[in-house]
Amino acid sequence: MNGVANLFDLGSVLIVGLLLALFSSLHMEDLLQEDSQVTITKQSSSGEMEIIVKDGKKIEAMKVSKEQAKGKGQRLGTAYRLENGSMVYIPEVNK
């Protein structure tokens, strides 16, 4: 029985190590810090967006529909996706 308990302990340590490696590889270390502020946006294949906001210890998830996103506003600039996948935002200059 001692061997089974040791395997369980080893498995727990391995899982924690893999989770830390995953957070590190995705550059999401801020999710583990208490005083950090993080905003994540996700878009499903159906087009529904979800915004996850972490402010300190408080985490809030909001689903955004097309009806909620409608409204009047002001154009601020243009965003371009480059060939390498990165995005560039160019603000408009108001004269």
Backbone as a ProteinNet text record, in pm:
[ID]
protein_1_A
[PRIMARY]
MNGVANLFDLGSVLIVGLLLALFSSLHMEDLLQEDSQVTITKQSSSGEMEIIVKDGKKIEAMKVSKEQAKGKGQRLGTAYRLENGSMVYIPEVNK
[TERTIARY]
80.5	0	85.1	204.4	290	328.3	346.1	382.3	270.6	145.5	31.2	20.1	41.3	35.6	145.4	262.8	372.1	341.7	278.2	240.2	137	43.5	-55.8	11.2	104.2	177.6	257.3	321.2	399.2	308.7	191.8	96.6	47.8	22.5	-22.3	84.8	208.9	319.1	334.6	320.4	332.3	221.3	98.4	-13.5	8.1	51.2	76.7	188.4	292.4	402	355.2	271.2	218.9	129.6	48	-36	49.2	152.8	241.1	313.5	355.6	420.5	323.1	196.8	95.4	72.4	55.5	37	158	276.3	398.2	409.5	376.4	389.9	286.4	171.4	68.3	80.1	183.9	208.2	87.1	34.6	-83	-49.9	71.9	112.3	30.1	-22.7	-100.8	-227.4	-278.1	-397.6	-370.8	-245.5	-210.4	-178.5	-157.8	-123.8	-251.1	-252.6	-373	-408.8	-311	-339.6	-337	-340.1	-330.9	-468.7	-467.2	-589.2	-571.7	-662.5	-652.7	-788.9	-790.1	-912.5	-887.2	-974.4	-963.3	-1092.4	-1081	-1199.4	-1192.7	-1307.6	-1317.5	-1433.9	-1419.2	-1527.5	-1549.4	-1675.3	-1707.2	-1725.9	-1738.1	-1757.1	-1890.3	-1987.5	-2117.3	-2115.5	-2005.3	-1992.5	-2022.3	-2063.6	-2091.9	-1961.2	-1952	-1829.6	-1849.3	-1740.6	-1740.6	-1620.5	-1643.5	-1536.9	-1518.1	-1394.6	-1360.9	-1269.3	-1311.7	-1236	-1195.6	-1064.8	-1013.7	-954.7	-1011.2	-963.2	-932.6	-805.9	-768.2	-816.8	-897.6	-951.2	-1085.9	-1145.7	-1278.7	-1267.3	-1339.7	-1342.1	-1486.1	-1507.5	-1641.2	-1640	-1738.5	-1751.9	-1881.6	-1873.8	-1991.3	-2004	-2123.4	-2150.5	-2207.2	-2155.1	-2197.3	-2268.2	-2391.8	-2466.5	-2459.8	-2504.7	-2502.8	-2596.4	-2706.3	-2800.7	-2738	-2656.9	-2591.9	-2482.3	-2421.6	-2309.6	-2355.5	-2484.4	-2533.9	-2538.6	-2526.4	-2536	-2463.1	-2473.3	-2405.4	-2272	-2175.4	-2043.1	-1959.2	-1835.5	-1742.4	-1629	-1593.7	-1484.3	-1352.7	-1273.2	-1148.4	-1025.7	-1036.3	-920.5	-945	-836.1	-844.3	-745.4	-787	-698.7	-669.6	-543.5	-501	-437	-464.7	-396.1	-285.6	-161.9	-46.7	-31.6	56.4	76.5	124	198.9	250	147.8	26.3	-80.4	-93.4	3.8	-5.9	-101.3	-149.9	-244.8	-183.9	-218.8	-170.5	-291.9	-298.2	-407.5	-353.3	-420.5	-379.8	-492.4	-471.1	-576.8	-594.4	-718.2	-744.5	-709.2	-655.2	-618.4	-732.5	-792.4	-900.4	-839.5	-874.9	-818.9	-920.5
-120.2	0	127	118.1	236.3	278.8	181.8	212.9	286.8	251	317.3	461.2	484.3	620.1	707.4	650	726.2	760.8	669.1	698	809.8	810.9	918	1052.5	1057.3	1180.9	1225.8	1132.8	1164.4	1218	1157.6	1204.9	1345.4	1377.1	1511.6	1615.7	1584.9	1677.5	1695.7	1588.3	1596.3	1683.6	1669.2	1749.6	1897.2	1931.4	2071.9	2127.4	2049	2094	2118.3	2030.1	2048.3	2171.8	2197.2	2317.5	2445	2446.2	2563.3	2581.6	2471.7	2481.3	2532.9	2491	2538.4	2688.6	2736.6	2879.4	2958.2	2904.8	2973.7	2978.9	2870.1	2867	2955.9	2975.3	3062.4	3206.3	3234.8	3369	3417.3	3331	3364.5	3364.4	3402.6	3404.8	3504.6	3608	3709.3	3651.7	3541.3	3480.5	3424.1	3393.5	3335.7	3441	3567.3	3673	3737.4	3765.7	3819.5	3960.1	4046.1	4186.9	4222.4	4124.1	4153.1	4182.3	4250.6	4279.5	4220.3	4129.7	4059.1	4060.1	4082.4	4073	3976.3	3877.2	3777.1	3778.9	3782.5	3773.6	3642.8	3575.2	3450	3462	3402	3400.7	3257.1	3210.7	3074.1	3066.1	2945	2926.4	2981.8	2995.4	3051.7	3204.7	3265.5	3410.8	3476.2	3398.8	3455.5	3485.4	3604	3643.8	3635.1	3603.3	3600.9	3680.8	3769.2	3852.2	3810.1	3773.1	3732.2	3838.8	3899.6	4007.7	3963.2	3969.1	3939.5	4067.2	4113.2	4234.5	4198.1	4174.2	4128.5	3986.3	3965.2	3832.1	3809.4	3913.5	3903.7	3865.9	3760.3	3715.8	3722.3	3788.2	3804.9	3764.2	3684.8	3641.8	3697.9	3759.6	3819.8	3766.9	3725.2	3685.1	3806.1	3833.5	3949.8	3901.1	3945.8	3910.9	4027.2	4002.8	4108.5	4222.3	4189.8	4293.7	4387.9	4333.3	4415.5	4502.4	4457.4	4529.2	4640	4644.5	4747.7	4882.3	4986.8	5121.5	5221.2	5345	5451.5	5477.5	5509.2	5535.6	5614.3	5625.4	5702.7	5610.2	5616	5534.6	5587.9	5497.7	5538.1	5506.7	5411.9	5375.6	5246.5	5186.9	5065.4	4963.3	4836.5	4728.2	4639.7	4598.7	4512.7	4387.5	4271.8	4147.5	4126.4	4115.3	4098.5	3951.5	3924.9	3788.9	3693.4	3743.4	3656.8	3633.1	3689.3	3667.3	3776.6	3864.9	3972.7	4080.7	4161.3	4266.7	4402.9	4500.1	4636.8	4728.3	4818.8	4916.3	5052.8	5119.4	5253.1	5349.2	5438.1	5532.7	5638.6	5687.1	5794.4	5927.6	6015.4	6148.2	6243.1	6303.5	6400.5	6537.7	6599.7	6732.1	6838.7
0	0	0	57.6	59.6	-81.8	-168.8	-307	-379.6	-353.7	-416.7	-368.2	-238.6	-183.5	-244.5	-262.6	-322.7	-468.5	-541.9	-680.8	-687.7	-592.5	-588.3	-563.8	-469.1	-441	-563.6	-628.5	-747.7	-858.7	-876.1	-976.5	-946.5	-819.6	-781.6	-813.5	-781.4	-810.2	-960.7	-1036.1	-1181.3	-1241.1	-1193.3	-1243.9	-1214.4	-1093.7	-1059	-1146.8	-1169.4	-1256	-1398.7	-1451	-1587	-1597.3	-1494.3	-1495.7	-1494.8	-1412.5	-1409.2	-1542.7	-1605.3	-1736.4	-1841.3	-1834.4	-1928.1	-1913.1	-1789.9	-1767.3	-1816.2	-1793.7	-1835.3	-1987.7	-2054.6	-2200.3	-2269.1	-2207.6	-2264.2	-2215.2	-2136.7	-2081.4	-2002.6	-1917.5	-1838	-1688.4	-1653.4	-1513.4	-1433.4	-1499.3	-1428.7	-1367.2	-1420.7	-1362.6	-1223.7	-1193.5	-1064.4	-959.1	-998.1	-903.2	-849.7	-718.7	-655.2	-701.2	-722	-748.5	-897.8	-985.7	-1129.1	-1188.1	-1301.9	-1377.8	-1517.1	-1556	-1683.4	-1750.8	-1882.8	-1962	-2076.9	-2090.5	-2196.2	-2276.3	-2409	-2494.4	-2572	-2579.8	-2654.3	-2750.9	-2867.1	-2964.3	-3009.1	-2996.4	-3035.1	-3186	-3235.4	-3379.1	-3427	-3335.2	-3372.5	-3372.4	-3330.3	-3331.8	-3198.5	-3098	-2966.6	-2894.8	-2836.4	-2767.2	-2617	-2547.5	-2401.6	-2354.4	-2259.4	-2202.9	-2058.4	-2023.8	-1887.7	-1829.5	-1718.4	-1655.6	-1516	-1487.5	-1353.9	-1297.3	-1186.8	-1120.9	-976.4	-947.6	-814.3	-792.9	-688.5	-660.8	-728.3	-783	-843.5	-991.5	-1032	-1170.9	-1219.3	-1333	-1388.1	-1535.2	-1575.8	-1714.7	-1770.2	-1889.4	-1952.7	-2094	-2131.7	-2269.8	-2341.8	-2460.5	-2538.3	-2664	-2681.6	-2802.2	-2900.5	-3022.2	-3123.3	-3085.7	-3015.6	-2975.7	-2872.3	-2782.2	-2681	-2741.3	-2849.5	-2908.8	-3003.1	-3034.7	-3126.3	-3055.2	-3131.5	-3075.3	-3161.9	-3123.7	-3195.8	-3129.2	-3209.6	-3156.2	-3254.4	-3223.9	-3304.7	-3348	-3475.3	-3525.8	-3470.1	-3415	-3351.1	-3434.6	-3525.5	-3605.6	-3680.5	-3728.7	-3808.2	-3753.3	-3750.1	-3707.5	-3827.9	-3841	-3950.8	-3893.5	-3955.7	-3920.2	-4022.7	-3975.1	-4062.6	-4102.7	-4198.1	-4248.4	-4140	-4042.3	-3935.8	-3825.5	-3838.4	-3741.4	-3637.3	-3625.9	-3528	-3579.1	-3486.5	-3522.6	-3493.6	-3577.9	-3563.2	-3562.3	-3465.6	-3456.8	-3495	-3587.7	-3631.7	-3597.2	-3499.7	-3463.6	-3572.2	-3586.6	-3680.5	-3616.9	-3698	-3650.2	-3685.9	-3583.6	-3607.8	-3628.2	-3740.8	-3770.7	-3744.8
[MASK]
+++++++++++++++++++++++++++++++++++++++++++++++++++++++++++++++++++++++++++++++++++++++++++++++

